[in-house]
């Protein structure tokens, strides 16, 4: 698990199709600080279906940055 406090925009060299995966969101208070945690559970074809694969814990600042960047990205071309 990692705590993310800031995001950097990265331009991938190439894009490829990814399989769908289940995910959950957890709203945490930890040591007086609030976090949003996203857990993913991998694709349906994986060996251990339903087992948590990755976790990403976002600080308030990182979450607000994600919302701002995501909102601007999805609004492009509308």
RATAUR-V664002 format. One record per pair of residues at least 12 apart in sequence whose ideal C-beta (glycine too) atoms are under 8 Angstrom apart, sorted by the first residue. I is the first residue (numbers start at 1). J is the second residue. If there is no record, write none. Layout:
I,J + I,J
//
This chain:
1,55 + 1,56 + 1,57 + 2,55 + 2,56 + 2,57 + 3,35 + 3,57 + 3,58 + 3,59 + 4,56 + 4,57 + 4,58 + 4,59 + 4,62 + 5,59 + 5,61 + 5,62 + 6,61 + 6,62 + 6,65 + 7,62 + 7,65 + 7,66 + 7,69 + 9,69 + 19,43 + 19,44 + 19,45 + 20,43 + 20,44 + 21,40 + 21,41 + 21,42 + 21,43 + 21,53 + 22,40 + 22,41 + 22,50 + 23,38 + 23,39 + 23,40 + 23,41 + 24,38 + 24,39 + 24,41 + 25,37 + 25,38 + 25,39 + 26,38 + 26,39 + 28,57 + 33,59 + 33,60 + 34,60 + 35,57 + 35,58 + 35,59 + 35,60 + 36,57 + 36,58 + 36,63 + 37,55 + 37,56 + 37,57 + 37,58 + 38,55 + 38,56 + 38,58 + 39,52 + 39,53 + 39,54 + 39,55 + 40,52 + 40,53 + 40,54 + 40,55 + 41,53
//
